[in-house]
Amino acid sequence: MGEDLDGKEFVSFMDAAKAEPAETVIFSWILYESREHRDRVNAAVMEDPRMDEMMKMESQPFDCRRMAYGGFRVIVEA
């Protein structure tokens, strides 16, 4: 949940999400074993019949058109 999102030197999370002052930006990530594992998990989730109702636009808790999505690979591990 956003706390310090108004960066001045770079694109801020607030600007990227086109968030209004009263809105909150949420950021999360999921770690998968591999890209193949991610694809299997996502396919299983989308086949779950409980997703049908949640996928309807009027059921969404936020404007999905403002959601960013992407896949990343690890380049540094600590």
C-alpha positions as CSV (number, residue, x, y, z in Angstrom):
1,M,0.0,0.0,0.0
2,G,1.4,3.3,-1.0
3,E,3.3,5.5,1.5
4,D,6.1,7.4,-0.2
5,L,5.0,7.4,-3.9
6,D,5.5,11.0,-5.0
7,G,9.0,10.9,-6.4
8,K,10.2,14.2,-7.8
9,E,13.1,13.1,-10.0
10,F,11.4,10.1,-11.7
11,V,7.9,9.1,-12.8
12,S,6.1,8.5,-9.5
13,F,3.7,5.7,-8.8
14,M,1.0,8.2,-8.3
15,D,1.6,9.7,-11.8
16,A,2.0,6.3,-13.4
17,A,-1.4,5.2,-12.0
18,K,-2.9,8.6,-12.7
19,A,-4.1,8.5,-9.1
20,E,-6.1,11.3,-7.6
21,P,-5.0,12.7,-4.2
22,A,-7.7,10.7,-2.3
23,E,-6.7,7.4,-4.1
24,T,-4.3,4.8,-2.8
25,V,-1.8,3.0,-5.0
26,I,-1.3,-0.7,-4.3
27,F,1.9,-2.6,-5.4
28,S,2.4,-6.3,-5.2
29,W,4.4,-9.1,-6.8
30,I,4.3,-12.9,-7.0
31,L,7.4,-15.0,-7.2
32,Y,7.2,-18.1,-9.4
33,E,9.7,-21.0,-9.8
34,S,10.0,-20.2,-13.5
35,R,8.1,-18.7,-16.4
36,E,6.7,-22.1,-17.2
37,H,5.4,-22.4,-13.6
38,R,3.9,-18.9,-13.8
39,D,2.1,-19.9,-17.0
40,R,0.7,-23.1,-15.4
41,V,-0.5,-21.2,-12.3
42,N,-2.1,-18.5,-14.4
43,A,-3.9,-21.0,-16.6
44,A,-5.2,-22.9,-13.5
45,V,-6.5,-19.6,-12.0
46,M,-8.3,-18.6,-15.2
47,E,-9.9,-22.1,-15.4
48,D,-11.3,-21.8,-11.9
49,P,-15.1,-21.2,-12.2
50,R,-15.0,-18.8,-9.2
51,M,-13.1,-16.3,-11.4
52,D,-16.1,-15.8,-13.7
53,E,-17.9,-13.4,-11.3
54,M,-14.7,-11.6,-10.3
55,M,-13.7,-10.9,-13.9
56,K,-16.8,-8.8,-14.5
57,M,-16.0,-5.1,-14.7
58,E,-18.7,-4.2,-12.2
59,S,-17.1,-6.6,-9.7
60,Q,-13.7,-5.0,-9.8
61,P,-12.6,-3.1,-6.7
62,F,-10.5,-0.8,-8.9
63,D,-10.2,0.5,-12.4
64,C,-8.3,-2.4,-14.1
65,R,-7.5,-0.2,-17.1
66,R,-5.0,1.6,-14.8
67,M,-3.3,-1.6,-13.7
68,A,0.3,-2.3,-14.8
69,Y,1.4,-5.9,-15.4
70,G,4.7,-7.4,-16.4
71,G,7.1,-10.3,-16.0
72,F,10.6,-9.8,-14.6
73,R,13.6,-12.0,-14.2
74,V,16.0,-11.8,-11.3
75,I,19.3,-10.0,-12.1
76,V,20.5,-9.5,-8.5
77,E,20.0,-11.8,-5.5
78,A,21.1,-10.9,-2.0
